[in-house]
Amino acid sequence: MKVGLTMEQQYNHGVLFYHEHSGLKDIYDGLGEVAKSLTQLCKHLSIQLSENEGDIERYCKEIKDHTYSNDIDIVFILGGDGTVNELINGVMKYDLDLPIGIIPGGTFNDFTKTLNLNPDFKKASEQLLSSHIESYDVMKVNDNYVLNFVGLGLIVQNAENVQEGRKDIFGKLSYVGSTVKTLMNPEHFDYTLTVDDKEYKGNTSMLVIANGPNIGGSRIPLTDLSPQDGKLNSFIFEQQSFSILNDIFKKRDSMNWNEITEGIKELIIFQVLT
């Protein structure tokens, strides 16, 4: 998957996707500010509202079939991690060989942090004017594609504990309260992982497979974790407590993670899509 672009190339027709209920206070003012930058990159810019889940994937199919337009050569997304992931699924499922420009517009904006984009949508769109194209790994989970991470257990339980209304009002603070609630009532499950023909079994409260270093607004302190190395890093939480939250913020690399980290085992998976 290709992300980013360069000012040296002028694009014919770009499409900017957005959700009306993004994390921006005023989405329409935001669109205007972002368009100021993107119109410097594209001769023609279409701004496309995604009203319902699945709309962006449908538009990607129309782009592939040339029924949306026959001259689109770049796509942009203004939104949070979920909206970005919907575009990634559309691009991958319909094999669109197009660069993607990502502009932060959600609560955590994890992958734009990985891209070293400014958290402010206006400044991030200005950064695209001098950026360049790079390829990034993408995970495939069943019939879906994932850019940043896949999680089971506590991390999913935590998200479910965040009510949408509270997220809109309190933003990141709603996740803090949810995290405390989740740690007090964790759910355990049995797992089986097969990595390079080797099988791992056990019982855990959380399993995370990471492609990028930023998850839920925090950075995994693994210094060599990269979304461009053809590898995935799997973390198995063998116990849950507040001490793990403290321990996970200590920097280390893949060579010594399992030696110095208590309660969290790391495995490396070498099969990803590029």
Backbone bond lengths (Angstrom), bond angles and torsions (degrees), N, CA, C in turn:
res aa  C-N    CA-C-N  psi(-1)  N-CA   C-N-CA  omega(-1)  CA-C   N-CA-C  phi
1 M - - - 1.446 - - 1.515 109.09 -
2 K 1.319 118.29 137.26 1.452 122.86 -177.84 1.515 110.50 -106.30
3 V 1.331 116.24 129.93 1.455 121.91 179.57 1.516 108.57 -127.97
4 G 1.344 116.55 138.50 1.451 120.23 176.63 1.523 111.49 103.92
5 L 1.328 117.40 174.39 1.439 121.22 179.75 1.524 109.97 -161.55
6 T 1.309 117.12 175.77 1.457 120.83 -178.81 1.523 110.24 -129.05
7 M 1.319 116.07 143.47 1.457 120.92 -178.19 1.528 111.29 -65.38
8 E 1.328 116.75 -21.62 1.450 120.23 -177.55 1.533 111.54 -67.04
9 Q 1.328 117.10 -21.25 1.461 120.43 -178.70 1.515 110.15 -105.48
10 Q 1.307 116.97 127.51 1.449 121.50 176.59 1.525 108.43 -97.38
11 Y 1.311 117.15 127.46 1.461 121.17 -177.65 1.522 110.03 -94.17
12 N 1.308 115.20 148.97 1.459 120.46 -178.94 1.527 112.15 -76.17
13 H 1.337 115.37 -51.54 1.466 119.27 -172.85 1.531 109.93 -145.94
14 G 1.301 116.46 112.69 1.454 121.38 176.51 1.514 111.20 -106.86
15 V 1.330 116.56 149.80 1.464 121.93 176.43 1.525 108.30 -118.36
16 L 1.323 116.65 125.35 1.465 122.71 176.91 1.523 108.69 -103.63
17 F 1.334 116.89 113.42 1.462 122.06 177.23 1.527 110.01 -91.99
18 Y 1.326 115.78 146.23 1.465 119.89 176.32 1.520 109.85 -155.56
19 H 1.338 115.23 157.90 1.463 122.36 172.04 1.522 108.16 -104.66
20 E 1.317 116.65 142.14 1.463 120.73 179.10 1.523 110.97 -64.47
21 H 1.338 117.01 -31.64 1.467 121.40 -178.47 1.524 110.25 -101.76
22 S 1.323 116.50 50.22 1.461 120.34 176.84 1.524 108.76 -77.51
23 G 1.326 116.22 -178.74 1.459 120.61 -179.02 1.518 113.67 -78.97
24 L 1.338 118.32 -2.00 1.462 120.97 -179.83 1.532 110.43 -76.96
25 K 1.325 116.10 144.71 1.463 120.22 179.97 1.519 110.98 -64.89
26 D 1.327 116.53 -41.58 1.469 121.23 177.58 1.523 107.35 -132.29
27 I 1.311 116.94 99.03 1.456 121.88 -174.57 1.525 111.59 -62.37
28 Y 1.327 117.93 -32.53 1.460 120.13 -175.96 1.524 111.66 -75.87
29 D 1.330 117.25 -37.62 1.463 119.34 171.77 1.520 110.02 -64.21
30 G 1.344 115.39 -38.39 1.456 120.33 178.88 1.512 112.06 -62.70
31 L 1.328 116.87 -43.22 1.461 121.27 178.78 1.527 110.86 -61.20
32 G 1.321 115.88 -38.97 1.463 119.65 179.54 1.515 111.99 -63.95
33 E 1.339 116.33 -43.26 1.463 120.98 179.76 1.527 111.30 -65.71
34 V 1.334 115.98 -43.06 1.465 120.32 -179.69 1.526 110.62 -66.21
35 A 1.321 116.69 -39.53 1.466 120.95 -178.75 1.527 111.76 -62.67
36 K 1.329 117.59 -29.27 1.467 120.27 178.30 1.528 111.36 -59.10
37 S 1.337 115.57 -37.77 1.468 119.68 178.91 1.522 111.55 -80.11
38 L 1.331 116.29 -46.23 1.462 119.73 -173.39 1.520 112.71 -66.96
39 T 1.332 117.62 -28.84 1.462 119.49 178.03 1.524 111.63 -71.51
40 Q 1.330 117.08 -13.79 1.457 120.19 173.23 1.534 111.33 -79.85
41 L 1.330 115.41 -17.33 1.465 121.12 -179.47 1.520 112.19 -99.35
42 C 1.317 116.37 -27.22 1.468 120.46 -173.36 1.530 110.36 -121.11
43 K 1.317 116.64 137.10 1.457 120.65 174.66 1.525 110.57 -65.42
44 H 1.338 114.52 -34.06 1.464 120.05 179.20 1.521 108.39 -136.99
45 L 1.319 118.07 131.13 1.465 122.74 -179.57 1.522 109.71 -123.08
46 S 1.322 116.26 121.33 1.462 121.76 173.48 1.521 108.48 -99.09
47 I 1.329 116.76 136.43 1.465 121.85 177.65 1.519 107.58 -110.36
48 Q 1.322 116.12 117.71 1.462 121.31 -170.59 1.531 111.49 -117.65
49 L 1.312 116.42 117.34 1.463 122.56 175.57 1.520 110.38 -76.13
50 S 1.322 116.34 134.47 1.468 122.14 171.13 1.518 107.46 -105.47
51 E 1.323 116.35 108.18 1.461 120.70 -174.99 1.521 112.76 -85.23
52 N 1.337 116.89 -34.11 1.457 120.87 -175.35 1.517 110.86 -131.90
53 E 1.329 115.98 157.61 1.450 120.94 176.49 1.534 109.52 -59.23
54 G 1.304 115.87 131.82 1.455 120.83 -178.89 1.519 113.74 99.19
55 D 1.342 117.28 -12.90 1.465 120.12 -179.06 1.523 111.63 -62.82
56 I 1.334 116.72 -43.14 1.461 119.88 -176.74 1.529 110.36 -64.48
57 E 1.330 116.46 -40.58 1.469 119.38 176.84 1.531 110.32 -61.73
58 R 1.315 116.42 -40.38 1.472 120.15 179.62 1.527 110.85 -63.95
59 Y 1.334 116.40 -41.23 1.466 119.70 178.24 1.530 110.85 -65.32
60 C 1.342 116.36 -34.86 1.469 119.59 177.26 1.529 110.92 -63.37
61 K 1.324 115.67 -38.55 1.476 119.52 176.81 1.528 110.21 -63.79
62 E 1.336 116.61 -39.93 1.460 120.23 179.06 1.530 111.09 -66.72
63 I 1.335 116.08 -34.78 1.468 119.65 176.45 1.521 109.73 -65.50
64 K 1.330 116.51 -42.45 1.458 121.32 178.79 1.525 110.97 -62.68
65 D 1.330 116.27 -40.50 1.470 120.99 -177.91 1.530 112.76 -82.70
66 H 1.338 116.65 -2.90 1.470 123.25 -177.56 1.522 112.45 63.40
67 T 1.331 116.86 23.30 1.465 119.52 175.56 1.529 111.21 -91.19
68 Y 1.333 117.11 -18.21 1.475 120.65 174.69 1.526 108.53 -78.10
69 S 1.330 115.44 -50.73 1.462 124.61 174.36 1.522 106.79 -170.82
70 N 1.301 117.49 156.23 1.470 119.35 -176.73 1.522 113.50 -102.03
71 D 1.352 118.07 10.00 1.459 119.40 -176.45 1.537 113.40 -128.60
72 I 1.330 117.61 16.00 1.464 120.27 -178.52 1.527 109.97 -72.83
73 D 1.328 116.24 126.37 1.465 119.84 -179.00 1.525 113.24 -128.41
74 I 1.331 117.80 8.81 1.466 121.59 174.04 1.525 108.70 -162.45
75 V 1.343 117.00 148.30 1.469 121.02 175.91 1.532 108.70 -127.84
76 F 1.330 115.20 148.86 1.457 122.73 178.56 1.525 109.17 -126.06
77 I 1.318 116.27 154.72 1.459 120.87 175.69 1.519 109.46 -134.90
78 L 1.323 117.07 128.01 1.459 123.32 174.40 1.517 106.80 -111.37
79 G 1.325 117.16 106.64 1.462 119.41 -177.37 1.511 112.03 172.03
80 G 1.326 115.24 -174.21 1.452 121.68 179.51 1.513 112.17 -87.18
81 D 1.330 115.40 -169.92 1.462 120.88 -174.31 1.528 112.53 -62.63
82 G 1.332 117.61 -36.42 1.456 120.55 179.64 1.517 112.35 -66.61
83 T 1.338 116.38 -41.05 1.461 121.01 178.83 1.519 110.80 -67.50
84 V 1.332 115.83 -40.53 1.469 120.53 176.62 1.523 109.84 -59.82
85 N 1.322 115.97 -43.31 1.464 119.88 -178.22 1.526 112.03 -64.67
86 E 1.327 116.28 -33.54 1.468 119.18 178.16 1.529 110.23 -65.71
87 L 1.332 117.03 -39.29 1.467 119.69 177.66 1.525 110.84 -67.39
88 I 1.330 117.00 -40.18 1.469 120.35 178.68 1.523 110.11 -59.37
89 N 1.342 117.14 -40.66 1.461 120.54 178.37 1.521 111.23 -63.95
90 G 1.314 117.78 -41.14 1.451 120.53 178.80 1.516 112.23 -65.23
91 V 1.329 116.16 -43.19 1.468 121.16 -179.86 1.525 110.71 -64.73
92 M 1.337 117.52 -43.37 1.458 120.96 -176.57 1.524 111.90 -74.16
93 K 1.333 117.27 -44.08 1.457 120.53 -176.79 1.529 112.10 -64.11
94 Y 1.328 115.94 -33.68 1.467 119.03 -177.16 1.531 112.12 -107.35
95 D 1.333 114.83 14.26 1.466 121.69 170.82 1.527 111.36 51.39
96 L 1.323 115.47 52.14 1.464 120.17 177.67 1.525 109.21 -84.77
97 D 1.293 116.92 115.82 1.463 121.44 179.02 1.527 108.76 -88.61
98 L 1.349 114.53 68.48 1.459 121.00 -176.55 1.524 109.77 -129.76
99 P 1.329 118.03 144.79 1.472 119.21 172.97 1.526 110.40 -70.96
100 I 1.328 115.62 152.38 1.464 122.35 -178.98 1.522 108.97 -120.69
101 G 1.309 116.23 128.48 1.461 121.26 173.30 1.519 109.19 -105.82
102 I 1.331 117.20 121.97 1.465 121.76 -176.35 1.527 109.88 -107.05
103 I 1.333 115.82 129.64 1.464 122.17 -179.26 1.529 107.69 -123.26
104 P 1.345 118.59 124.48 1.468 121.04 -175.13 1.524 113.23 -64.98
105 G 1.350 115.17 133.27 1.459 119.62 178.57 1.511 111.65 -154.61
106 G 1.347 116.94 27.27 1.461 120.94 -178.27 1.518 112.10 -125.15
107 T 1.336 115.49 -158.66 1.468 120.88 -177.17 1.520 111.63 -80.05
108 F 1.332 117.59 -52.13 1.461 120.94 -176.47 1.528 113.39 -106.70
109 N 1.335 118.01 -34.71 1.461 121.65 179.21 1.531 111.70 52.50
110 D 1.338 114.74 53.30 1.464 120.09 -172.97 1.527 113.12 -60.52
111 F 1.335 117.64 -45.83 1.459 117.86 -173.38 1.525 112.22 -74.87
112 T 1.320 118.61 -28.48 1.461 118.62 176.15 1.531 110.64 -68.44
113 K 1.327 117.07 -26.05 1.472 119.86 172.89 1.520 109.77 -66.92
114 T 1.337 116.06 -40.49 1.460 120.54 177.13 1.528 110.63 -61.70
115 L 1.325 116.36 -34.12 1.465 121.19 178.75 1.524 112.22 -81.01
116 N 1.349 116.31 -0.59 1.475 122.18 -178.83 1.527 112.24 61.11
117 L 1.330 115.34 34.47 1.451 119.85 174.98 1.518 110.31 -87.01
118 N 1.309 116.14 147.65 1.457 121.88 177.34 1.529 109.51 -61.62
119 P 1.335 119.34 138.16 1.477 120.65 179.38 1.528 113.62 -66.05
120 D 1.325 117.18 -17.42 1.454 121.17 177.12 1.531 109.27 -82.69
121 F 1.327 117.20 123.87 1.463 121.15 -173.62 1.528 112.70 -59.93
122 K 1.327 117.94 -36.16 1.463 121.21 -179.67 1.525 110.41 -66.31
123 K 1.338 116.62 -47.12 1.464 120.59 -179.67 1.523 111.02 -68.53
124 A 1.334 116.68 -35.32 1.466 120.17 179.19 1.529 110.54 -65.09
125 S 1.326 117.01 -41.56 1.470 119.77 179.30 1.522 110.44 -66.12
126 E 1.327 117.54 -32.23 1.463 120.79 175.99 1.527 110.68 -69.30
127 Q 1.340 116.76 -34.11 1.458 120.49 177.50 1.523 112.10 -62.59
128 L 1.328 116.75 -31.24 1.462 120.06 -179.38 1.525 111.91 -61.85
129 L 1.335 116.38 -22.34 1.456 119.69 -179.03 1.527 112.32 -66.08
130 S 1.320 117.22 -24.38 1.466 120.23 -178.01 1.526 112.05 -121.35
131 S 1.335 117.15 15.75 1.464 120.61 -179.42 1.524 110.43 -88.29
132 H 1.323 116.74 178.78 1.456 121.78 -178.93 1.525 109.62 -139.18
133 I 1.323 116.35 161.86 1.460 122.15 -176.97 1.527 110.60 -79.71
134 E 1.324 115.76 133.34 1.458 122.39 173.44 1.524 108.74 -136.97
135 S 1.334 116.76 156.07 1.465 122.02 178.30 1.516 110.11 -98.12
136 Y 1.347 116.29 142.80 1.460 122.16 -179.57 1.523 110.36 -130.01
137 D 1.322 115.72 150.49 1.460 121.55 178.13 1.522 110.28 -72.33
138 V 1.334 115.43 149.42 1.458 122.21 176.35 1.526 108.29 -132.63
139 M 1.329 116.88 137.16 1.465 121.67 177.01 1.526 110.01 -90.18
140 K 1.339 115.70 148.17 1.458 120.20 171.75 1.519 108.39 -116.08
141 V 1.334 116.11 124.51 1.463 122.74 179.79 1.517 107.64 -121.34
142 N 1.351 115.90 107.21 1.462 121.07 -172.92 1.526 108.78 57.10
143 D 1.324 117.89 -116.44 1.458 120.06 -178.56 1.527 112.83 -103.26
144 N 1.324 116.90 11.01 1.455 120.69 -177.43 1.526 111.29 -118.18
145 Y 1.325 114.97 160.72 1.460 121.56 -179.40 1.526 109.41 -114.48
146 V 1.316 115.13 145.88 1.463 121.51 -176.49 1.524 108.73 -133.63
147 L 1.306 116.41 133.02 1.462 120.56 -177.88 1.516 112.53 -91.26
148 N 1.333 117.96 -40.48 1.455 119.91 -167.80 1.529 115.09 -106.36
149 F 1.338 118.18 -56.74 1.461 119.54 -179.29 1.518 110.89 -160.57
150 V 1.339 114.26 162.04 1.460 122.61 172.29 1.522 107.00 -125.27
151 G 1.320 117.27 137.42 1.457 119.64 -178.98 1.511 112.86 -136.69
152 L 1.330 115.71 150.86 1.463 123.51 173.79 1.524 108.27 -131.02
153 G 1.324 116.12 147.23 1.453 119.56 174.36 1.517 113.30 90.58
154 L 1.336 117.25 -129.72 1.456 122.73 -172.31 1.527 113.21 -54.23
155 I 1.323 116.59 -40.05 1.462 119.53 -174.97 1.532 111.03 -67.29
156 V 1.342 116.58 -33.84 1.464 120.85 175.77 1.521 109.97 -76.45
157 Q 1.329 115.70 -42.20 1.463 121.11 178.26 1.522 110.49 -58.83
158 N 1.327 115.77 -38.42 1.457 120.81 -179.97 1.523 111.12 -64.92
159 A 1.329 115.98 -44.05 1.467 120.01 179.53 1.519 111.48 -64.07
160 E 1.338 116.03 -38.44 1.468 120.01 179.85 1.523 111.57 -67.79
161 N 1.342 116.22 -27.60 1.463 120.02 179.50 1.527 112.74 -76.04
162 V 1.325 116.17 -14.06 1.460 119.93 177.91 1.528 108.68 -87.98
163 Q 1.298 116.09 110.37 1.463 119.46 179.56 1.518 108.58 -75.14
164 E 1.324 116.52 140.31 1.453 120.94 -175.21 1.529 112.13 -57.19
165 G 1.316 117.20 -39.77 1.454 119.84 179.79 1.512 111.69 -61.57
166 R 1.336 116.62 -42.07 1.455 121.23 179.08 1.517 110.66 -67.41
167 K 1.329 117.55 -36.26 1.460 120.38 179.00 1.524 110.19 -63.28
168 D 1.329 117.54 -43.04 1.453 120.69 179.75 1.525 111.79 -62.14
169 I 1.332 115.92 -37.29 1.463 120.11 -175.05 1.528 111.82 -84.27
170 F 1.339 116.64 -46.46 1.453 120.51 -171.30 1.526 114.21 -103.11
171 G 1.343 117.39 -11.11 1.456 119.61 178.14 1.510 112.51 59.13
172 K 1.335 116.50 -127.11 1.455 122.29 -174.44 1.523 112.46 -63.92
173 L 1.342 117.56 -30.12 1.470 119.91 -179.17 1.517 111.69 -61.99
174 S 1.324 117.44 -30.32 1.459 119.79 179.84 1.517 110.82 -65.70
175 Y 1.325 117.87 -30.07 1.463 121.76 178.92 1.523 111.28 -73.62
176 V 1.342 117.62 -32.05 1.465 120.40 178.47 1.519 110.47 -63.17
177 G 1.343 115.93 -48.37 1.457 119.78 178.80 1.511 111.76 -63.52
178 S 1.322 116.40 -37.93 1.464 120.55 179.06 1.520 111.34 -65.82
179 T 1.344 117.49 -37.81 1.460 121.25 -179.85 1.519 111.14 -62.43
180 V 1.315 116.74 -43.91 1.466 120.79 178.17 1.521 110.55 -61.73
181 K 1.330 116.37 -45.63 1.463 121.52 179.43 1.523 111.05 -61.21
182 T 1.346 117.19 -40.96 1.456 121.85 -177.93 1.516 111.57 -67.52
183 L 1.336 117.50 -42.33 1.459 120.97 -179.89 1.523 112.13 -65.60
184 M 1.318 116.44 -27.05 1.466 119.91 179.41 1.523 111.49 -76.01
185 N 1.352 116.42 -24.34 1.474 119.97 -178.00 1.526 110.90 -135.58
186 P 1.334 117.24 66.12 1.469 119.49 -177.41 1.528 112.21 -75.70
187 E 1.320 115.37 151.83 1.453 121.43 174.85 1.524 108.62 -110.37
188 H 1.337 117.23 132.10 1.457 121.84 -179.26 1.530 110.65 -102.59
189 F 1.319 115.66 154.81 1.465 120.16 179.22 1.529 108.60 -151.22
190 D 1.327 115.00 156.86 1.468 120.90 175.42 1.523 108.74 -86.92
191 Y 1.324 116.43 145.92 1.450 120.22 179.74 1.533 110.53 -135.40
192 T 1.322 114.91 154.47 1.462 122.58 171.48 1.518 107.67 -134.78
193 L 1.323 117.02 121.80 1.455 122.45 178.39 1.525 109.40 -118.13
194 T 1.310 116.50 135.55 1.463 120.84 174.29 1.523 108.04 -114.29
195 V 1.306 116.94 115.56 1.459 123.21 -178.52 1.522 108.76 -125.34
196 D 1.336 116.55 115.86 1.469 121.43 -179.64 1.530 111.30 51.27
197 D 1.333 115.31 48.39 1.470 123.42 177.26 1.538 113.49 68.73
198 K 1.314 117.57 7.28 1.456 121.13 176.04 1.519 109.28 -107.02
199 E 1.335 116.68 133.32 1.467 121.45 -174.85 1.525 111.00 -101.90
200 Y 1.320 114.95 135.28 1.466 121.85 176.86 1.522 108.14 -121.80
201 K 1.327 116.64 129.66 1.458 121.85 178.60 1.525 109.81 -127.40
202 G 1.328 114.86 153.27 1.453 118.09 177.28 1.506 111.21 174.10
203 N 1.327 114.61 -168.40 1.460 122.38 178.28 1.517 107.21 -128.81
204 T 1.316 116.67 134.74 1.454 120.01 -175.37 1.510 111.11 -148.20
205 S 1.321 115.88 166.53 1.460 121.04 173.72 1.520 111.41 -102.35
206 M 1.349 115.95 -14.63 1.467 118.52 178.57 1.522 110.67 -159.51
207 L 1.328 114.96 139.54 1.453 122.34 176.21 1.526 107.10 -134.35
208 V 1.319 116.94 126.74 1.458 122.36 -178.42 1.519 109.18 -125.83
209 I 1.334 116.98 129.18 1.461 122.54 173.32 1.523 106.46 -112.63
210 A 1.323 115.51 113.53 1.464 121.08 -170.37 1.517 111.96 -109.24
211 N 1.321 115.15 136.06 1.456 122.42 171.48 1.523 109.81 -103.90
212 G 1.333 115.78 -33.71 1.462 121.50 178.28 1.513 111.05 -114.84
213 P 1.324 118.09 161.34 1.463 121.81 -175.17 1.524 115.19 -83.31
214 N 1.328 118.27 -9.35 1.466 120.92 -177.17 1.525 110.86 -109.95
215 I 1.338 115.46 123.94 1.462 121.18 -179.30 1.525 109.36 -137.25
216 G 1.313 116.41 124.83 1.458 120.93 176.43 1.511 114.18 59.49
217 G 1.329 116.30 33.87 1.456 120.29 177.77 1.517 114.69 87.04
218 S 1.330 117.46 -5.90 1.464 121.46 179.79 1.523 109.97 -117.18
219 R 1.319 115.51 157.10 1.464 120.67 -179.52 1.520 110.05 -103.67
220 I 1.337 116.46 127.89 1.461 120.81 174.33 1.523 107.94 -66.45
221 P 1.317 119.06 126.52 1.469 121.06 -172.99 1.526 113.25 -80.95
222 L 1.315 116.83 42.80 1.459 121.63 177.19 1.520 106.94 -102.56
223 T 1.309 116.94 109.87 1.457 121.01 -168.67 1.518 114.14 -66.53
224 D 1.338 117.82 -23.28 1.461 119.72 -177.86 1.527 113.04 -108.02
225 L 1.321 118.21 18.28 1.464 121.78 177.01 1.527 108.29 -79.67
226 S 1.325 116.50 121.16 1.464 120.57 -175.78 1.516 110.61 -139.65
227 P 1.355 118.18 141.28 1.467 121.23 175.33 1.521 112.94 -84.62
228 Q 1.329 117.34 15.01 1.462 121.17 -178.12 1.524 112.46 -129.43
229 D 1.336 117.85 16.22 1.468 120.06 -174.63 1.522 113.58 -107.39
230 G 1.353 117.88 4.61 1.464 120.24 -179.93 1.509 113.95 73.04
231 K 1.345 117.57 15.85 1.463 121.80 -178.26 1.522 110.58 -129.51
232 L 1.325 115.53 153.01 1.458 122.55 171.61 1.524 108.22 -116.05
233 N 1.316 116.34 145.35 1.460 121.09 178.20 1.522 109.20 -110.91
234 S 1.342 115.63 121.20 1.467 121.20 -178.69 1.519 109.75 -103.48
235 F 1.327 116.06 133.53 1.461 121.69 -179.58 1.526 109.29 -120.77
236 I 1.334 116.27 122.55 1.457 122.21 -179.18 1.525 108.39 -110.35
237 F 1.313 116.46 116.46 1.459 121.70 -178.31 1.526 108.49 -85.97
238 E 1.317 115.73 106.99 1.465 121.00 -175.00 1.518 112.31 -83.43
239 Q 1.323 116.57 -10.17 1.460 121.30 173.72 1.520 106.80 -154.51
240 Q 1.321 117.08 159.75 1.452 119.91 177.73 1.512 109.66 -125.92
241 S 1.318 115.04 130.82 1.464 120.63 177.76 1.517 107.50 -170.07
242 F 1.324 116.41 169.71 1.449 119.87 177.34 1.519 111.39 -68.80
243 S 1.341 118.12 -22.22 1.463 120.90 178.15 1.521 110.93 -65.61
244 I 1.347 117.23 -31.46 1.454 120.52 177.18 1.522 110.25 -65.75
245 L 1.340 116.80 -39.54 1.451 119.43 178.17 1.518 111.00 -60.83
246 N 1.311 116.85 -36.13 1.459 120.98 177.09 1.526 110.84 -71.05
247 D 1.328 116.74 -42.41 1.457 121.56 -175.86 1.521 112.25 -68.64
248 I 1.307 117.31 -33.07 1.469 120.12 -173.81 1.526 112.16 -71.00
249 F 1.339 117.71 -15.28 1.451 119.69 -179.94 1.520 113.43 -90.10
250 K 1.343 117.91 6.61 1.457 121.90 176.38 1.527 108.93 -89.06
251 K 1.317 116.68 125.48 1.461 120.38 -176.39 1.526 112.09 -68.22
252 R 1.336 115.15 143.11 1.459 122.09 175.23 1.528 107.70 -164.47
253 D 1.356 116.78 176.62 1.457 119.24 177.34 1.521 109.69 -122.54
254 S 1.353 116.37 178.71 1.458 120.79 -174.76 1.523 112.45 -63.26
255 M 1.328 117.58 -26.76 1.456 121.11 -176.85 1.533 112.46 -69.56
256 N 1.334 116.67 -31.61 1.469 117.75 -175.86 1.529 114.05 -122.61
257 W 1.338 117.91 8.00 1.470 120.46 -178.22 1.526 111.65 -55.23
258 N 1.334 117.33 -53.46 1.464 120.82 -174.90 1.522 112.77 -68.62
259 E 1.336 117.38 -21.05 1.460 120.30 179.73 1.529 112.26 -79.13
260 I 1.346 116.78 -35.33 1.465 118.54 -172.75 1.526 113.53 -111.30
261 T 1.338 117.24 -3.13 1.458 119.95 -179.42 1.517 110.29 -104.41
262 E 1.329 115.77 125.91 1.456 120.74 179.62 1.524 110.13 -96.38
263 G 1.338 115.89 129.94 1.461 120.30 172.32 1.509 115.54 88.01
264 I 1.369 118.44 -5.28 1.455 121.03 -179.95 1.522 108.42 -133.75
265 K 1.334 117.10 114.51 1.460 121.53 179.25 1.518 109.45 -96.25
266 E 1.347 116.09 140.01 1.462 120.48 178.75 1.525 110.67 -112.08
267 L 1.340 115.87 134.55 1.457 123.13 172.17 1.518 107.76 -123.31
268 I 1.331 116.94 153.15 1.461 121.02 179.13 1.525 109.11 -116.24
269 I 1.333 115.91 130.35 1.454 122.95 179.34 1.513 108.39 -112.08
270 F 1.331 117.43 133.65 1.453 120.23 -172.90 1.518 113.80 -104.95
271 Q 1.320 119.92 12.46 1.453 120.93 -178.55 1.512 110.00 -112.74
272 V 1.335 115.64 104.37 1.456 121.53 176.16 1.522 108.18 -137.71
273 L 1.330 116.43 166.50 1.460 122.03 177.48 1.518 108.77 -97.57
274 T 1.321 116.62 140.98 1.462 119.83 177.89 1.507 110.66 -119.68
